[in-house]
């Protein structure tokens, strides 16, 4: 194929199915070979992957929202024609709908499938990919409205998945695995309380009171500094039993006379 910049081309030889990666940035691969796709066509392919079975009108309206429907549909027809000139075209057209070819593996589908298995109660040890699934945001640097909506949807999906994995490991007494998943969720959203709460619970379950108290105050200081907020009562309650003896020891005794008086012999008592 000629190296026409207006048409997607394969950079090198490759075998096997196509894979489309949208998490962490756009990549279309044929086996291990990168397929170079112009930015305008990347938007079309990405939207087709995220909206399977969408009609031409729906795709055109999302891709070109600021022009007339007739002009948007004309732009879509041109884009689809250009894509179909390539032997590695990742899509199929059926009537008025456009979708990815069944041979194309989409990383977003992998993330959604892993989250569904976790939600259905699968043993987290059988979903080892949960920790790395969706570690990167959807199409960073893209600001189309349809990207922003799906980016937040997938971010929330991954956070809840990691928290559930952590909670399942904790319930089974696998504290190391539980902590790893909680810290992964914490790294994805440092101000979110749920993973911090899990970290405190894990340390308490291990009998590491110092680590639990330290984790609580690290989060409290972060929350105060960034949002001028306090941890929720639910999180504070986790440490009530641990901190109660410390608070009792530092609280002045009610009714006790703590005045220091000299003794008759001049000694202090």
HELIX and SHEET records of a PDB file:
HELIX    1   1 UNK A   39  UNK A   50  1                                  12    
HELIX    2   2 UNK A   56  UNK A   63  1                                   8    
HELIX    3   3 UNK A   69  UNK A   84  1                                  16    
HELIX    4   4 UNK A  107  UNK A  119  1                                  13    
HELIX    5   5 UNK A  124  UNK A  126  5                                   3    
HELIX    6   6 UNK A  128  UNK A  130  5                                   3    
HELIX    7   7 UNK A  145  UNK A  171  1                                  27    
HELIX    8   8 UNK A  175  UNK A  188  1                                  14    
HELIX    9   9 UNK A  193  UNK A  206  1                                  14    
HELIX   10  10 UNK A  209  UNK A  227  1                                  19    
HELIX   11  11 UNK A  233  UNK A  238  1                                   6    
HELIX   12  12 UNK A  240  UNK A  250  1                                  11    
SHEET    1   A 5 UNK A   9  UNK A  10  0                                        
SHEET    2   A 5 UNK A  33  UNK A  36 -1                                        
SHEET    3   A 5 UNK A  27  UNK A  30 -1                                        
SHEET    4   A 5 UNK A  18  UNK A  21 -1                                        
SHEET    5   A 5 UNK A 105  UNK A 106  1                                        
SHEET    1   B 3 UNK A  54  UNK A  55  0                                        
SHEET    2   B 3 UNK A  97  UNK A 100 -1                                        
SHEET    3   B 3 UNK A  91  UNK A  94 -1                                        
END                                                                             
